[in-house]
């Protein structure tokens, strides 16, 4: 199957353009009236709709494939259950591993009790699905099928690089040295792109399934491996995007293609 580099390029360009205009305008102006700062909880996340807008523009005017069936709504419930519970199990194993090895110490300091925070997190996962959809309609729904002719491994790595570098403007807001955090974040996103690819393909190219997966991973990771769960500890080590998490994901990817013989093509 011929790789449509023109569509890959123009989609990526538009995804960066739409999102970076929003993010950079906020970071440069520092205006408190900018939605980035003024919209509670999701101000920064509104930039996540850039890939969706890019995919819609491409579907309408460039590849002209239209929008029918592009969400992949009607899929077996097992895929939605996997999308919801797999990130939870991964984060739970990360917490246990940190605790056992002494690399991190789980110490919940948030003013909402942990027992109450768990059902709140479940609600937030479903509430934030539209934000996940904003990214996934583009990354998996449009870009992934166009890079897969390279082979599953090469295509996923290419998508992971494009996906990771798209985050650059907001990465400047993270604490720590950029020379270290950006390469680590890029590596983490490339590794994380693999389970997204697997789930998208297994679920019959369902954007909605991977949007739930995206939202669940963000919520479980952002709340339960963040500074409110690991106060005073290095997020580049213990966090969901940290070194330990990357090592765990790397093991999963290697096992998938070596021991379980997942096809790379």
Buried (B, 14 or more C-beta within 10 A) or exposed (E): EEEBEEBBEBBBEBBBEBBBEBBBBBBEEEEEEBBBBEEEEBBBBBBBBBBBBBBBBBBEEBBEEEEEEBBBEEBEEEBBEBBBEBBBEBBEEBBEBBEEEEBBEBEBEBEEEEEEBBEEBBEBBEBBBBBBBBBBBBBBBBBBBBBBEBEBBBBBBBBBBBBBBBBBBBBEEBEEEEEEBBEBBBBBBBBBBBBBBBBBBBBEBBBBBBBBBBBBBBBBBBBBBBBBBBEEBBBBBBBBBBBBBBEBBBEBBEEBBEEEEBEEE
